[in-house]
């Protein structure tokens, strides 16, 4: 399908029968799905019939019809719901394209009075890749969040059903030829067997796209999802089991079959480690620092994932859990912090037993048992260029010297490397109670540290690490000249609210290193001046 046709078909509009009465209307509707008693800028848009459902990768709007019907049974009329439909199985279409197409369709829905009407508020339910499409739309806003015309002020409630907030373990396989056979477009034409290469690129674990998008809406100077009245309330539901039968071949650890349990929420933080000669990081007092962490955002952004018993990535939308539907119905009525706190308490109680099974799934022998944590890592040099060849290990122990002994094992990490840029990687961690309680009143006193090695692949330049403010650099390369991993004590990130380790969240870790010509402290082999007076 060409892009022009894609834009034209981006939204399947659903109009009620003329004069049809809607639940809560108290009579006939004034305009499609409209409630004359509710403002177009209501904090509870569902009361006015403005609810959008947005599907995921390789799906269609029909996949969310079970949820449309379930919401109707719960008291939200079918004609009050718009089901979005968009194209992913096209190798030229990007998630950024989908965000723009969503905006076009949004301005032409049944609630608009004209092609540029953007004054009305709405609620949204997104599944899988639908979360990235909606976040892309928000991140592309031409207006700042405090502007009344801003997009973020129009979205009042956001429900994620197994959202692919940080991609999927399946995305890389989906870009292969076999993946094209399984998921590719089967309609004869120019897109035949297209698996949506650009969309899958954005969905890869550790992708540049999800890293950059998070810096636009979650770990930026002014996060979009905060406790202000102009930010949406957020709820995220995830099934606690993977696929069954033949589909179980797609399962990966700590996932619902398609997305990771720790890669769904919008409560992301960022840790920065600076090994450059002159660190650019600052501490709370404004002094140069080697490590810092963004604080947890309070209020709505702290909304945890809510586990759903017995559901996987597909069945959470194909067969809506009646209790989840009722929780969503109640969530759409939330209009203040008190109501949200009460709703969250009930939702967490509902998901407690399902979450405990997810915790148990993280156990592997004597490891894990307390849930899952995802780290997305980007290593860059002092020029801002990615470092493609590196090895990162995380240790928890009594002393940094312990890792000098080969028998002392690091924290086990499941590693995925972004295929187009190896400087981006995704690490999945099985958390244990010891890791989560370290340095607390009820836990043991422990050290937490990183070890890093990196290679430029050349004898002309190498990567260095400055671990204090006044010392000489340490080589990050281990070769015939010797060398050892550089260690950084991050014990301050293993305690209290500043802990690096927190179950069912994704943390961004950016590491800066120095790239230097060789030899150090002498005229390099890369550039010399011709000597004067030479014959």
VOGU-3710 file (C-alpha; in Angstrom, 3 decimals, decimal comma):
1> xxxxxxxxxx> 0,000/0,000/0,000  1,398/3,420/-0,949  1,824/6,139/1,667  -1,017/8,210/0,214  -3,423/5,277/0,522  -2,021/4,509/3,959  -2,826/8,019/5,175  -6,290/7,813/3,701  -6,993/4,490/5,422  -5,280/5,371/8,679
11> xxxxxxxxxx> -8,542/5,684/10,582  -11,712/3,579/10,340  -14,436/5,973/11,317  -17,451/4,612/13,192  -20,654/6,734/13,265  -23,748/5,927/15,325  -27,159/5,688/13,741  -28,863/9,023/13,461  -30,746/9,911/16,602  -29,372/6,937/18,547
21> xxxxxxxxxx> -29,393/7,474/22,312  -26,113/6,925/24,180  -25,572/5,626/27,720  -25,397/8,573/30,071  -26,869/10,969/27,498  -30,240/11,191/29,160  -31,780/11,395/25,691  -30,781/11,746/22,057  -27,185/12,656/21,179  -26,245/16,124/20,056
31> xxxxxxxxxx> -23,827/15,277/17,256  -22,144/11,884/16,949  -21,262/10,456/20,361  -21,667/13,829/22,073  -23,052/14,483/25,531  -24,509/18,002/25,748  -23,690/18,119/29,472  -19,961/17,499/29,051  -17,451/20,041/27,777  -15,254/19,209/24,804
41> xxxxxxxxxx> -12,297/19,783/27,132  -13,629/17,574/29,953  -11,175/15,837/32,315  -13,274/12,684/31,801  -13,704/12,580/28,013  -15,305/9,131/28,014  -18,404/10,716/29,541  -18,696/12,589/26,257  -17,968/9,500/24,178  -14,397/10,284/23,182
51> xxxxxxxxxx> -12,418/7,047/23,557  -9,793/5,854/21,076  -8,517/2,268/20,703  -5,169/1,820/18,923  -3,766/-1,578/17,905  -0,229/-2,957/17,600  2,229/-4,242/14,987  0,903/-6,434/12,125  -2,608/-6,133/13,539  -5,651/-4,125/12,495
61> xxxxxxxxxx> -8,469/-2,222/14,125  -10,558/-5,415/14,126  -8,214/-6,895/16,741  -9,529/-4,400/19,297  -13,204/-5,002/18,592  -13,446/-7,420/21,571  -12,403/-4,523/23,797  -14,820/-2,165/22,068  -17,645/-4,642/22,731  -16,518/-5,266/26,326
71> xxxxxxxxxx> -16,481/-1,541/27,057  -19,953/-1,227/25,565  -21,214/-3,908/27,950  -19,560/-1,988/30,787  -21,605/1,103/29,938  -19,461/2,868/27,347  -21,486/2,831/24,150  -20,054/1,287/20,979  -20,738/4,425/18,982  -18,715/6,400/21,532
81> xxxxxxxxxx> -15,516/4,550/20,608  -13,210/5,105/17,645  -11,011/2,148/16,714  -7,798/3,242/15,027  -6,429/1,335/12,038  -2,946/1,817/10,627  -0,324/0,136/8,436  2,837/-1,513/9,785  3,639/-4,135/7,121  5,330/-1,710/4,745
91> xxxxxxxxxx> 9,124/-1,501/4,694  9,200/2,249/4,062  6,796/3,387/6,799  8,316/4,496/10,122  6,750/4,963/13,545  7,273/8,697/13,038  5,133/8,460/9,889  2,455/6,700/11,914  2,502/9,473/14,509  1,879/12,078/11,804
101> xxxxxxxxxx> -0,829/9,948/10,207  -2,481/9,579/13,601  -2,565/13,368/13,954  -4,170/13,688/10,515  -6,812/11,118/11,384  -7,381/12,667/14,802  -8,228/16,022/13,234  -10,793/14,352/10,970  -12,698/12,231/13,484  -16,399/12,454/14,133
111> xxxxxxxxxx> -15,744/14,798/17,067  -14,052/17,482/14,991  -16,001/20,386/13,581  -13,393/21,056/10,907  -10,140/19,776/9,465  -8,073/21,796/11,952  -10,228/21,247/15,027  -8,010/20,181/17,932  -9,825/21,590/20,960  -11,430/18,395/22,287
121> xxxxxxxxxx> -10,002/15,992/24,877  -9,987/12,201/24,647  -9,038/8,954/26,408  -6,968/6,235/24,744  -6,442/2,493/25,052  -3,331/1,283/23,234  -2,007/-2,209/22,617  1,634/-3,099/21,925  3,092/-0,790/19,215  0,082/1,474/19,631
131> xxxxxxxxxx> 1,874/2,960/22,645  4,796/4,069/20,460  2,441/5,597/17,895  0,673/7,640/20,576  3,929/8,669/22,274  5,370/9,701/18,908  2,330/11,907/18,344  2,830/13,520/21,751  6,586/13,966/21,266  6,041/15,647/17,874
141> xxxxxxxxxx> 3,847/18,352/19,397  4,606/21,776/17,862  3,471/23,422/21,119  5,046/23,225/24,620  3,132/21,232/27,237  1,974/24,371/29,090  0,365/25,773/25,932  -3,442/25,268/25,870  -3,055/23,997/22,291  -0,578/21,281/23,291
151> xxxxxxxxxx> -1,361/17,662/22,525  -0,565/16,388/26,017  -3,354/18,540/27,483  -5,886/16,804/25,235  -5,083/13,273/26,407  -6,680/12,736/29,829  -6,432/8,974/30,440  -3,970/6,559/28,853  -4,393/2,798/29,224  -1,648/0,519/27,965
161> xxxxxxxxxx> -2,504/-3,121/27,287  0,851/-4,920/27,057  2,424/-1,795/25,517  5,723/-2,108/23,626  7,091/0,972/25,390  10,672/-0,249/24,917  10,178/-2,642/22,032  10,049/-6,420/21,801  12,472/-9,377/21,781  10,664/-10,581/18,647
171> xxxxxxxxxx> 11,363/-7,486/16,545  14,816/-8,536/15,367  13,549/-11,949/14,268  10,585/-10,282/12,575  12,955/-8,452/10,199  14,373/-11,741/8,906  13,118/-13,571/5,814  11,424/-16,185/8,000  9,756/-13,405/9,951  8,463/-11,949/6,688
181> xxxxxxxxxx> 6,891/-15,292/5,828  5,184/-15,491/9,210  4,147/-11,859/9,760  4,606/-10,236/6,372  1,933/-8,620/4,239  0,197/-11,435/2,308  -1,731/-9,191/-0,087  -0,313/-9,323/-3,606  1,102/-5,964/-4,626  4,200/-3,817/-4,101
191> xxxxxxxxxx> 4,219/-4,586/-0,341  3,918/-8,375/-0,714  5,825/-10,125/2,132  6,915/-6,787/3,586  7,386/-7,263/7,326  7,527/-3,536/8,141  11,301/-3,167/8,332  11,349/0,436/9,621  8,705/-0,195/12,272  10,525/-3,342/13,426
201> xxxxxxxxxx> 13,774/-1,371/13,566  12,149/0,968/16,091  10,767/-2,020/18,004  14,128/-3,726/18,468  15,344/-3,972/22,047  17,756/-1,141/22,737  16,901/0,661/19,494  18,038/4,201/18,820  14,399/5,136/18,216  13,080/4,092/21,651
211> xxxxxxxxxx> 16,161/5,645/23,317  15,600/8,995/21,618  11,829/8,912/22,147  12,318/8,348/25,895  14,510/11,472/25,962  11,649/13,453/24,439  8,846/12,395/26,767  10,181/10,656/29,897  13,746/11,652/30,845  13,776/15,133/29,366
221> xxxxxxxxxx> 13,930/18,419/31,270  10,151/18,582/31,456  8,673/15,047/31,306  5,287/14,773/29,639  3,865/12,357/32,212  3,987/14,178/35,528  1,641/15,161/38,356  0,376/18,377/36,777  -3,279/18,767/35,764  -2,200/18,932/32,125
231> xxxxxxxxxx> -0,700/15,438/32,140  -2,728/12,262/31,533  -3,391/9,627/34,158  -1,605/6,417/33,124  -2,498/2,763/33,712  -0,556/-0,207/32,328  -1,809/-3,810/32,290  0,307/-6,823/31,321  -0,476/-10,546/31,147  1,582/-12,777/33,437
241> xxxxxxxxxx> 2,143/-15,664/31,035  3,627/-16,340/27,602  2,155/-18,088/24,586  1,112/-21,729/24,545  1,333/-24,491/21,960  3,259/-23,779/18,752  3,283/-20,042/19,540  5,334/-20,813/22,652  8,406/-20,961/20,393  8,294/-17,144/20,410
251> xxxxxxxxxx> 8,429/-16,902/24,205  11,422/-15,302/25,914  12,189/-14,997/29,647  10,255/-12,414/31,637  7,763/-11,587/28,888  4,113/-12,012/27,896  5,182/-13,726/24,678  5,944/-10,472/22,832  6,919/-7,654/25,221  9,003/-7,770/28,373
261> xxxxxxxxxx> 7,260/-7,271/31,689  9,871/-4,672/32,680  9,621/-2,831/29,355  6,035/-1,579/29,517  5,722/1,155/32,126  6,255/4,907/31,686  8,183/5,385/34,960  11,621/5,335/33,358  14,713/6,927/34,908  18,199/7,600/33,560
271> xxxxxxxxxx> 21,622/6,970/35,085  24,633/8,736/33,574  28,257/7,683/34,148  30,976/10,085/32,974  34,518/8,783/32,399  35,567/11,794/30,287  38,631/13,825/31,221  36,418/16,821/32,003  33,042/15,466/33,174  29,984/17,345/31,999
281> xxxxxxxxxx> 27,707/15,842/34,646  26,797/17,916/37,711  25,755/16,928/41,205  22,959/18,586/43,183  25,315/21,406/44,196  26,372/22,060/40,611  29,826/20,516/40,981  31,367/18,129/38,400  30,293/14,535/39,016  31,119/11,105/37,647
291> xxxxxxxxxx> 27,637/9,623/38,165  24,094/10,837/38,653  20,547/9,546/38,395  17,308/11,283/37,528  14,806/11,271/40,417  11,592/9,286/40,384  8,728/11,359/39,073  5,943/11,561/41,615  2,227/11,070/41,151  0,974/9,709/37,881
301> xxxxxxxxxx> 4,291/8,769/36,339  4,922/6,334/39,156  1,984/4,186/38,026  3,223/0,570/38,204  2,344/-2,270/35,862  -0,757/-4,200/36,877  -0,475/-7,937/36,253  -3,381/-9,865/34,750  -3,688/-13,545/35,581  -3,529/-16,048/32,722
311> xxxxxxxxxx> -3,271/-13,521/29,892  -0,562/-13,232/27,268  0,179/-10,575/24,657  -2,646/-11,761/22,431  -5,360/-12,865/24,837  -5,218/-9,626/26,824  -6,987/-8,021/23,841  -8,680/-11,045/22,273  -10,435/-12,091/25,478  -10,755/-9,083/27,811
321> xxxxxxxxxx> -10,754/-9,942/31,500  -14,056/-8,621/32,942  -12,290/-7,316/36,055  -9,764/-5,420/33,929  -12,567/-3,949/31,834  -14,268/-2,750/35,005  -10,996/-1,266/36,282  -10,592/0,609/32,990  -14,171/1,862/33,184  -13,484/3,194/36,692
331> xxxxxxxxxx> -10,126/4,615/35,604  -11,801/6,748/32,946  -13,789/8,509/35,705  -10,663/9,541/37,639  -10,280/13,321/37,705  -8,100/14,101/40,739  -5,176/12,708/42,728  -7,338/11,335/45,538  -9,467/9,324/43,120  -6,366/8,087/41,322
341> xxxxxxxxxx> -4,709/6,932/44,557  -7,824/4,969/45,507  -8,047/3,441/42,030  -4,368/2,458/42,041  -4,721/0,765/45,423  -7,603/-1,376/44,128  -5,790/-2,140/40,860  -2,610/-3,266/42,640  -4,635/-5,492/44,950  -6,295/-7,041/41,894
351> xxxxxxxxxx> -2,927/-7,811/40,267  -0,997/-8,889/43,387  -1,335/-12,667/42,934  -0,561/-12,486/39,209  2,504/-10,341/39,935  3,824/-12,843/42,479  3,846/-15,484/39,736  5,869/-13,138/37,528  8,336/-12,716/40,395  8,642/-16,464/40,724
361> xxxxxxxxxx> 9,210/-16,759/36,968  12,378/-14,714/37,413  13,897/-17,489/39,530  16,611/-19,522/37,855  18,287/-21,903/40,270  19,553/-19,760/43,120  19,112/-16,523/41,153  16,202/-14,136/40,855  12,849/-14,586/42,508  12,042/-10,902/43,037
371> xxxxxxxxxx> 11,057/-9,795/39,542  12,709/-8,327/36,460  14,632/-5,140/35,670  15,615/-3,827/32,246  18,637/-1,610/31,511  19,018/0,076/28,128  22,660/1,087/27,719  24,359/3,514/25,337  28,144/3,966/25,419  29,512/7,075/23,685
381> xxxxxxxxxx> 32,872/8,837/23,485  33,720/12,464/24,200  32,825/13,381/20,598  29,333/11,958/20,958  30,052/8,962/18,717  28,899/5,506/19,721  31,324/2,885/21,061  30,459/-0,366/19,298  32,906/-2,803/20,904  32,525/-2,971/24,671
391> xxxxxxxxxx> 31,729/-5,329/27,515  29,784/-4,274/30,588  29,371/-6,254/33,807  27,409/-5,492/36,977  28,564/-6,801/40,366  27,042/-6,967/43,829  29,334/-8,018/46,655  31,255/-7,109/49,770  34,294/-5,536/48,099  35,266/-4,354/44,619
401> xxxxxxxxxx> 38,326/-6,603/44,849  36,111/-9,666/44,671  35,666/-9,338/40,906  39,421/-9,789/40,467  38,839/-13,452/41,230  37,511/-15,388/38,238  35,240/-17,525/40,413  33,318/-14,477/41,644  30,410/-14,162/39,228  28,746/-10,934/38,041
411> xxxxxxxxxx> 25,018/-10,343/38,139  23,643/-12,504/35,276  22,462/-10,380/32,358  20,419/-11,336/29,292  21,955/-9,136/26,582  20,466/-7,945/23,279  22,418/-5,699/20,902  20,666/-3,262/18,572  21,459/-4,581/15,089  22,094/-1,211/13,421
421> xxxxxxxxxx> 24,294/0,301/16,132  26,056/-1,919/18,671  26,648/1,038/21,003  23,002/0,532/22,059  22,263/-2,599/24,074  19,530/-3,943/26,300  20,273/-5,880/29,500  17,630/-7,926/31,310  18,170/-8,768/34,994  16,621/-11,405/37,245
431> xxxxxxxxxx> 16,290/-9,522/40,528  16,747/-11,151/43,922  15,639/-10,091/47,382  19,299/-9,572/48,298  19,694/-7,088/45,449  16,539/-5,164/46,352  17,214/-4,994/50,089  20,948/-4,204/49,922  21,973/-1,406/52,300  18,499/-1,134/53,834
441> xxxxxxxxxx> 17,592/-1,663/57,494  16,447/-5,200/56,735  19,189/-6,083/54,272  22,911/-6,671/54,129  25,532/-4,006/53,537  26,722/-4,519/49,963  28,786/-2,848/47,272  27,433/-2,333/43,752  29,861/-1,671/40,923  30,275/-1,650/37,165
451> xxxxxxxxxx> 33,173/-3,050/35,154  33,774/-1,844/31,607  36,212/-2,662/28,818  36,089/-1,143/25,314  38,154/-1,348/22,152  38,502/0,960/19,150  39,817/-1,888/17,021  42,958/0,130/16,222  46,443/0,568/17,721  46,305/4,257/16,788
461> xxxxxxxxxx> 43,502/5,276/19,158  41,938/3,794/22,259  39,285/4,484/24,850  40,231/5,769/28,287  38,380/6,235/31,557  39,016/8,982/34,103  37,555/7,683/37,340  38,413/10,641/39,582  38,866/14,359/39,081  42,667/14,527/39,354
471> xxxxxxxxxx> 44,095/11,121/38,423  45,527/9,659/35,256  43,280/7,778/32,845  42,807/4,027/32,883  42,955/2,079/29,646  39,657/0,470/28,701  41,389/-1,859/26,242  42,710/-5,271/27,264  45,349/-6,559/24,814  48,887/-7,928/24,635
481> xxxxxxxxxx> 50,060/-4,882/26,584  47,879/-5,916/29,484  45,072/-3,941/31,062  42,088/-4,726/33,226  38,449/-3,654/33,348  37,720/-0,210/34,727  35,624/-0,327/37,896  33,174/2,281/39,083  31,666/2,062/42,538  27,950/2,879/42,261
491> xxxxxxxxxx> 26,980/1,712/45,749  25,139/4,998/46,191  22,734/3,640/43,543  22,007/0,528/45,611  20,025/2,040/48,434  16,815/3,915/49,165  14,917/5,887/46,543  18,081/6,301/44,467  18,454/2,583/43,814  19,345/1,521/40,312
501> xxxxxxxxxx> 17,463/-1,741/40,815  13,685/-1,540/40,805  11,407/-4,353/39,549  9,320/-4,006/36,397  10,925/-0,777/35,249  13,356/0,207/32,502  16,346/2,379/33,367  18,472/4,129/30,750  22,219/3,962/31,378  24,470/6,300/29,384
511> xxxxxxxxxx> 28,236/5,909/29,749  30,702/8,508/28,448  34,354/7,581/27,782  37,370/9,443/26,407  38,759/8,527/22,968  42,464/9,401/22,661  45,229/9,064/20,034  48,222/6,941/21,036  50,623/7,144/22,697  49,244/9,139/25,602
521> xxxxxxxxxx> 51,061/12,255/26,824  53,230/12,385/23,690  52,989/13,391/20,033  50,622/10,805/18,588  51,091/8,525/15,641  48,100/10,157/13,947  49,509/13,646/13,486  53,072/14,977/13,617  54,924/18,056/12,340  57,820/17,589/9,946
531> xxxxx> 61,041/18,490/11,765  62,832/21,733/10,801  66,314/21,503/9,295  65,836/17,991/7,988  67,798/17,199/4,815
//
